[in-house]
Amino acid sequence: MSIRELCALLTNATIQGTTKALSVSLTLQDSYSKARSYQLYGRSNVDRWISEGLIKVSDKKIDRFKLEAIAAASNRRTYLPVADR
């Protein structure tokens, strides 16, 4: 295992551990409002993810786990102009 792989694993473990600890202590919510999602990830990104069907809004709430997973995933291809794809 290379140093880069080890660093990536440790970083990922730290993020997941912190998220789990905050969720258990009820500091983090299970869902965000649409307005909060806009603040965190930008209105155009959230609206694009909704229009592409990547996330769904139910009762004016968006699942935090799905939103974070989609934000972390690389989906740049979907918003580049046709000439740049």
OpenMM code with the backbone's topology and positions (N, CA, C; nanometers):
from openmm import Vec3, app, unit

residues = "MET SER ILE ARG GLU LEU CYS ALA LEU LEU THR ASN ALA THR ILE GLN GLY THR THR LYS ALA LEU SER VAL SER LEU THR LEU GLN ASP SER TYR SER LYS ALA ARG SER TYR GLN LEU TYR GLY ARG SER ASN VAL ASP ARG TRP ILE SER GLU GLY LEU ILE LYS VAL SER ASP LYS LYS ILE ASP ARG PHE LYS LEU GLU ALA ILE ALA ALA ALA SER ASN ARG ARG THR TYR LEU PRO VAL ALA ASP ARG".split()
positions = [
    Vec3(0.0849, -0.1171, 0.0000),
    Vec3(0.0000, 0.0000, 0.0000),
    Vec3(0.0895, 0.1234, 0.0000),
    Vec3(0.0574, 0.2146, -0.0892),
    Vec3(0.1389, 0.3355, -0.0993),
    Vec3(0.0962, 0.4375, 0.0070),
    Vec3(0.1795, 0.5378, 0.0223),
    Vec3(0.1513, 0.6434, 0.1205),
    Vec3(0.0231, 0.7181, 0.0826),
    Vec3(0.0014, 0.7411, -0.0456),
    Vec3(-0.1188, 0.8118, -0.0898),
    Vec3(-0.2447, 0.7320, -0.0557),
    Vec3(-0.2406, 0.6023, -0.0796),
    Vec3(-0.3558, 0.5178, -0.0485),
    Vec3(-0.3837, 0.5181, 0.1012),
    Vec3(-0.2773, 0.5105, 0.1807),
    Vec3(-0.2929, 0.5119, 0.3261),
    Vec3(-0.3512, 0.6451, 0.3734),
    Vec3(-0.3028, 0.7544, 0.3169),
    Vec3(-0.3550, 0.8865, 0.3529),
    Vec3(-0.5027, 0.8983, 0.3165),
    Vec3(-0.5381, 0.8492, 0.1984),
    Vec3(-0.6780, 0.8545, 0.1555),
    Vec3(-0.7664, 0.7711, 0.2480),
    Vec3(-0.7196, 0.6525, 0.2878),
    Vec3(-0.7954, 0.5673, 0.3787),
    Vec3(-0.8139, 0.6327, 0.5152),
    Vec3(-0.7067, 0.6906, 0.5674),
    Vec3(-0.7151, 0.7558, 0.6982),
    Vec3(-0.8051, 0.8795, 0.6946),
    Vec3(-0.7968, 0.9553, 0.5870),
    Vec3(-0.8828, 1.0724, 0.5726),
    Vec3(-1.0292, 1.0306, 0.5671),
    Vec3(-1.0580, 0.9293, 0.4871),
    Vec3(-1.1948, 0.8800, 0.4745),
    Vec3(-1.2459, 0.8260, 0.6083),
    Vec3(-1.1628, 0.7517, 0.6802),
    Vec3(-1.2025, 0.6975, 0.8104),
    Vec3(-1.2294, 0.8090, 0.9109),
    Vec3(-1.1491, 0.9134, 0.9068),
    Vec3(-1.1681, 1.0264, 0.9971),
    Vec3(-1.3002, 1.0973, 0.9686),
    Vec3(-1.3281, 1.1204, 0.8422),
    Vec3(-1.4529, 1.1872, 0.8043),
    Vec3(-1.5736, 1.1030, 0.8441),
    Vec3(-1.5682, 0.9728, 0.8154),
    Vec3(-1.6803, 0.8848, 0.8493),
    Vec3(-1.6988, 0.8748, 1.0007),
    Vec3(-1.5906, 0.8661, 1.0751),
    Vec3(-1.6000, 0.8582, 1.2205),
    Vec3(-1.6575, 0.9843, 1.2818),
    Vec3(-1.6140, 1.0972, 1.2316),
    Vec3(-1.6659, 1.2252, 1.2806),
    Vec3(-1.8145, 1.2390, 1.2499),
    Vec3(-1.8517, 1.2033, 1.1281),
    Vec3(-1.9922, 1.2114, 1.0887),
    Vec3(-2.0786, 1.1205, 1.1739),
    Vec3(-2.0311, 0.9999, 1.1981),
    Vec3(-2.1080, 0.9053, 1.2798),
    Vec3(-2.1222, 0.9564, 1.4231),
    Vec3(-2.0149, 1.0088, 1.4799),
    Vec3(-2.0202, 1.0601, 1.6169),
    Vec3(-2.1166, 1.1775, 1.6279),
    Vec3(-2.1144, 1.2670, 1.5302),
    Vec3(-2.2045, 1.3812, 1.5328),
    Vec3(-2.3499, 1.3387, 1.5107),
    Vec3(-2.3711, 1.2370, 1.4279),
    Vec3(-2.5066, 1.1871, 1.4053),
    Vec3(-2.5631, 1.1225, 1.5304),
    Vec3(-2.4807, 1.0446, 1.5985),
    Vec3(-2.5255, 0.9764, 1.7199),
    Vec3(-2.5572, 1.0771, 1.8291),
    Vec3(-2.4794, 1.1826, 1.8371),
    Vec3(-2.5031, 1.2835, 1.9406),
    Vec3(-2.6132, 1.3823, 1.9005),
    Vec3(-2.6763, 1.3563, 1.7865),
    Vec3(-2.7864, 1.4378, 1.7346),
    Vec3(-2.7455, 1.5804, 1.7007),
    Vec3(-2.6167, 1.6016, 1.6781),
    Vec3(-2.5704, 1.7323, 1.6338),
    Vec3(-2.6008, 1.7520, 1.4863),
    Vec3(-2.5917, 1.6429, 1.4094),
    Vec3(-2.6237, 1.6479, 1.2673),
    Vec3(-2.7643, 1.5945, 1.2442),
    Vec3(-2.8344, 1.6566, 1.1535),
    Vec3(-2.9690, 1.6130, 1.1197),
    Vec3(-2.9620, 1.5052, 1.0121),
    Vec3(-3.0684, 1.4249, 1.0012),
    Vec3(-3.0748, 1.3234, 0.8971),
    Vec3(-3.1128, 1.3823, 0.7625),
    Vec3(-3.1745, 1.5000, 0.7642),
    Vec3(-3.2142, 1.5633, 0.6394),
    Vec3(-3.1952, 1.7141, 0.6509),
    Vec3(-3.1824, 1.7748, 0.5335),
    Vec3(-3.1684, 1.9197, 0.5247),
    Vec3(-3.2901, 1.9772, 0.4548),
    Vec3(-3.3198, 2.1007, 0.4867),
    Vec3(-3.4222, 2.1708, 0.4098),
    Vec3(-3.3608, 2.2070, 0.2740),
    Vec3(-3.4469, 2.2400, 0.1814),
    Vec3(-3.3978, 2.2775, 0.0492),
    Vec3(-3.3118, 2.4038, 0.0587),
    Vec3(-3.3513, 2.4963, 0.1435),
    Vec3(-3.2751, 2.6208, 0.1609),
    Vec3(-3.1349, 2.5930, 0.2158),
    Vec3(-3.1262, 2.5029, 0.3141),
    Vec3(-2.9954, 2.4677, 0.3716),
    Vec3(-2.9086, 2.3968, 0.2680),
    Vec3(-2.9705, 2.3123, 0.1867),
    Vec3(-2.8969, 2.2441, 0.0798),
    Vec3(-2.8399, 2.3452, -0.0190),
    Vec3(-2.9200, 2.4476, -0.0517),
    Vec3(-2.8714, 2.5535, -0.1399),
    Vec3(-2.7517, 2.6247, -0.0795),
    Vec3(-2.7564, 2.6521, 0.0507),
    Vec3(-2.6455, 2.7210, 0.1177),
    Vec3(-2.5179, 2.6377, 0.1138),
    Vec3(-2.5317, 2.5080, 0.1352),
    Vec3(-2.4143, 2.4223, 0.1436),
    Vec3(-2.3524, 2.3895, 0.0079),
    Vec3(-2.4373, 2.3628, -0.0929),
    Vec3(-2.3873, 2.3096, -0.2193),
    Vec3(-2.4165, 2.3966, -0.3405),
    Vec3(-2.4854, 2.5064, -0.3220),
    Vec3(-2.5160, 2.5958, -0.4330),
    Vec3(-2.6484, 2.5621, -0.4983),
    Vec3(-2.7242, 2.6641, -0.5280),
    Vec3(-2.8583, 2.6457, -0.5834),
    Vec3(-2.8546, 2.5720, -0.7168),
    Vec3(-2.7637, 2.6091, -0.8046),
    Vec3(-2.7596, 2.5466, -0.9370),
    Vec3(-2.7262, 2.3978, -0.9273),
    Vec3(-2.6338, 2.3612, -0.8381),
    Vec3(-2.5995, 2.2192, -0.8220),
    Vec3(-2.7176, 2.1400, -0.7691),
    Vec3(-2.7805, 2.1891, -0.6638),
    Vec3(-2.8925, 2.1162, -0.6027),
    Vec3(-3.0074, 2.1040, -0.7023),
    Vec3(-3.0403, 2.2128, -0.7723),
    Vec3(-3.1480, 2.2071, -0.8711),
    Vec3(-3.1146, 2.1103, -0.9848),
    Vec3(-2.9887, 2.1061, -1.0263),
    Vec3(-2.9472, 2.0138, -1.1320),
    Vec3(-2.9592, 1.8696, -1.0851),
    Vec3(-2.9168, 1.8414, -0.9616),
    Vec3(-2.9259, 1.7057, -0.9078),
    Vec3(-3.0713, 1.6612, -0.8962),
    Vec3(-3.1586, 1.7540, -0.8593),
    Vec3(-3.3013, 1.7217, -0.8492),
    Vec3(-3.3589, 1.6947, -0.9881),
    Vec3(-3.3257, 1.7805, -1.0848),
    Vec3(-3.3794, 1.7627, -1.2204),
    Vec3(-3.3272, 1.6346, -1.2859),
    Vec3(-3.2066, 1.5918, -1.2507),
    Vec3(-3.1511, 1.4679, -1.3047),
    Vec3(-3.2012, 1.3452, -1.2301),
    Vec3(-3.2751, 1.3661, -1.1226),
    Vec3(-3.3304, 1.2544, -1.0470),
    Vec3(-3.2311, 1.1894, -0.9520),
    Vec3(-3.1207, 1.2568, -0.9245),
    Vec3(-3.0206, 1.2009, -0.8341),
    Vec3(-3.0653, 1.2102, -0.6887),
    Vec3(-3.1384, 1.3153, -0.6557),
    Vec3(-3.1950, 1.3297, -0.5213),
    Vec3(-3.3414, 1.3669, -0.5340),
    Vec3(-3.4169, 1.3359, -0.4304),
    Vec3(-3.5597, 1.3660, -0.4294),
    Vec3(-3.5928, 1.4483, -0.3063),
    Vec3(-3.6865, 1.5400, -0.3245),
    Vec3(-3.7336, 1.6239, -0.2155),
    Vec3(-3.8643, 1.5650, -0.1649),
    Vec3(-3.8687, 1.5323, -0.0372),
    Vec3(-3.9937, 1.4837, 0.0217),
    Vec3(-4.0228, 1.5655, 0.1466),
    Vec3(-4.1432, 1.6189, 0.1521),
    Vec3(-4.1847, 1.7055, 0.2632),
    Vec3(-4.0890, 1.8223, 0.2833),
    Vec3(-4.0418, 1.8777, 0.1733),
    Vec3(-3.9487, 1.9915, 0.1735),
    Vec3(-3.8155, 1.9587, 0.2414),
    Vec3(-3.7813, 1.8305, 0.2477),
    Vec3(-3.6552, 1.7861, 0.3071),
    Vec3(-3.5777, 1.7024, 0.2064),
    Vec3(-3.4451, 1.7054, 0.2180),
    Vec3(-3.3560, 1.6269, 0.1332),
    Vec3(-3.2689, 1.5427, 0.2245),
    Vec3(-3.2568, 1.4150, 0.1934),
    Vec3(-3.1765, 1.3230, 0.2736),
    Vec3(-3.0303, 1.3681, 0.2722),
    Vec3(-2.9752, 1.3941, 0.3892),
    Vec3(-2.8391, 1.4454, 0.4019),
    Vec3(-2.7362, 1.3474, 0.3478),
    Vec3(-2.7552, 1.2184, 0.3734),
    Vec3(-2.6577, 1.1184, 0.3306),
    Vec3(-2.6499, 1.1095, 0.1780),
    Vec3(-2.7655, 1.1107, 0.1126),
    Vec3(-2.7666, 1.1067, -0.0339),
    Vec3(-2.7078, 1.2348, -0.0919),
    Vec3(-2.7419, 1.3470, -0.0325),
    Vec3(-2.6913, 1.4751, -0.0805),
    Vec3(-2.5390, 1.4813, -0.0703),
    Vec3(-2.4843, 1.4380, 0.0417),
    Vec3(-2.3393, 1.4397, 0.0590),
    Vec3(-2.2702, 1.3424, -0.0359),
    Vec3(-2.3319, 1.2266, -0.0579),
    Vec3(-2.2728, 1.1287, -0.1494),
    Vec3(-2.2692, 1.1818, -0.2921),
    Vec3(-2.3757, 1.2465, -0.3338),
    Vec3(-2.3808, 1.3016, -0.4693),
    Vec3(-2.2839, 1.4177, -0.4834),
    Vec3(-2.2741, 1.5005, -0.3805),
    Vec3(-2.1809, 1.6135, -0.3850),
    Vec3(-2.0364, 1.5648, -0.3915),
    Vec3(-2.0077, 1.4532, -0.3252),
    Vec3(-1.8712, 1.4003, -0.3257),
    Vec3(-1.8369, 1.3290, -0.4566),
    Vec3(-1.9388, 1.2769, -0.5244),
    Vec3(-1.9158, 1.2052, -0.6501),
    Vec3(-1.8831, 1.3051, -0.7613),
    Vec3(-1.8080, 1.2596, -0.8550),
    Vec3(-1.7746, 1.3454, -0.9678),
    Vec3(-1.8826, 1.3310, -1.0743),
    Vec3(-1.9583, 1.4355, -1.0959),
    Vec3(-2.0606, 1.4335, -1.2006),
    Vec3(-2.0447, 1.5548, -1.2921),
    Vec3(-1.9236, 1.5958, -1.3107),
    Vec3(-1.8941, 1.7144, -1.3901),
    Vec3(-1.9442, 1.7008, -1.5337),
    Vec3(-1.9469, 1.5811, -1.5861),
    Vec3(-1.9866, 1.5586, -1.7242),
    Vec3(-2.1269, 1.6123, -1.7529),
    Vec3(-2.2132, 1.6131, -1.6539),
    Vec3(-2.3523, 1.6508, -1.6769),
    Vec3(-2.3729, 1.8007, -1.6917),
    Vec3(-2.2778, 1.8831, -1.6526),
    Vec3(-2.3014, 2.0264, -1.6667),
    Vec3(-2.2019, 2.0972, -1.7565),
    Vec3(-2.1144, 2.0238, -1.8220),
    Vec3(-2.0248, 2.0864, -1.9186),
    Vec3(-2.0999, 2.1170, -2.0469),
    Vec3(-2.0667, 2.2258, -2.1138),
    Vec3(-2.1268, 2.2509, -2.2444),
    Vec3(-2.0943, 2.1362, -2.3411),
    Vec3(-2.1788, 2.1179, -2.4400),
    Vec3(-2.1631, 2.0068, -2.5335),
    Vec3(-2.0256, 2.0118, -2.6011),
    Vec3(-1.9786, 2.1287, -2.6337),
    Vec3(-1.8489, 2.1415, -2.7008),
    Vec3(-1.7349, 2.0933, -2.6129),
    Vec3(-1.7487, 2.1012, -2.4809),
    Vec3(-1.6417, 2.0617, -2.3900),
    Vec3(-1.6498, 1.9160, -2.3440),
    Vec3(-1.7592, 1.8456, -2.3745),
    Vec3(-1.7743, 1.7070, -2.3284),
    Vec3(-1.6863, 1.6121, -2.4044),
] * unit.nanometer
topology = app.Topology()
chain = topology.addChain("A")
for resn in residues:
    res = topology.addResidue(resn, chain)
    for name in ("N", "CA", "C"):
        topology.addAtom(name, app.Element.getBySymbol(name[0]), res)
